[in-house]
Amino acid sequence: MIDYQIENKIRTILQLENADEIHAELVNLVPNGIITYTLLNQLIEMISCIHDISIDEILSLTKLDCYNQTELSIINSYQAIEYFQDWNIEKLDYIFKSSIGRSSFERVNKEAVNAQAFMKLIARLFMYRLQNPHRYQLNEKKSLFVIGDSHSLVLDSLSIPWDNEINVTAHSMLIRGVKMYHLGNSSKFLRYRKCFLSHLKVLPSFSDILLSIGEIDCRPNEGMYIQLYKQKNVNLKDILQKTVAEFIEEINSIMIAAGVTPKSITLMGIPYPRYDVSKMLPPKLKKSHFFMFIEEANTIMCNYALNAGWQFLDLFTATKEITGNISDYYLDEFHLSPSFYDNVHQWIIKKS
């Protein structure tokens, strides 16, 4: 039976602005029945951005056997990310084994397809870390906090050269599916602002921050580029400038609201696309035009970032002229390999 009392409490909690208040209310929830999947999913999304409370704690509020295979696959993808970031090998192994045979249930909607993509990404990162433990020698004194989309997960716990070539340990602070557009229009997409604020709240003072936000905005079948097909008389450069400007303005606003003064902010650029662009393009639009758009997007992101006093990580230039084995640089079609970041400091642009 659905526990409507808990559901009403959860709805109230999800409306709260302050991450500390959300955490305090959540730990007082008592498991007593079933929570509808839609509400549970909203709760898990929020919890994935709130520290000091685990997704497994939230799942203890309900009975997992009441959800179908597609819903369980989506829930498992959140668990897999958390286990990877906690480096819980036993739980990761269990979650991968329990998901075997579910592929047909993961192609029914966009959310399930995205969950499957996250599971595949985590599986690849899991194997990479097992095979390359020397790349994960943690330096607790020097950290880089990577806030953003799935690209942040590639860097999680990785030791990389950063400012002045000093090795730092990168820590992923995932906001699942986040776009520049979401944060630039945070009144419409309030949960993304809440997640961003929640991550900022736990940062040490004077932190180095890397924002891996923007790649999803720049795919051929979603984000800014698709507007060229959906709307008439659209100027892509205008859309790019507006989206990037509003995003940077809102990030600075959130920083002020959180009382955070970082040592540095670096915006991650868009890598050279290695996926099959032609299969994802809207009708009548050409592959060459899309690549011009990606280059323009990186130029605009770099200019606006530098003008805001930030740095820019020029992944486009770094990946455009790659020769040799692509798998040495790309983990999959969209994500760079952790190996790529061995020389990442070479591609940081600072305002002269």
Secondary structure, 3 states (H helix, E strand, C coil): CECHHHHHHHHHHHCCCCHHHHHHHHCCCCCCCECCHHHHHHHHHHHCCCCCCCHHHHHCCCCHHHCCHHHHHHHHHHHHHHHHHHCCHHHHHHHHHHCCCCHHHHCCCHHHHHHHHHHHHHHHHHHHHHHCHHHHCCCCCCEEEEEECCHHHHCCCCEEECHHHCEEEEEEEECCCCCHHHHHCCCCCHHHHHHHHHHHHCCCCCCEEEEECCCHHHCCCCCCCCHHHHCCCCCHHHHHHHHHHHHHHHHHHHHHHHCCCCCEEEEECCCCCCCCHHHCCCCCCCHHHHHHHHHHHHHHHHHHHHHCCCEEECHHHHHHCCCCCHHHCECCCCCECHHHHHHHHHHEECCC
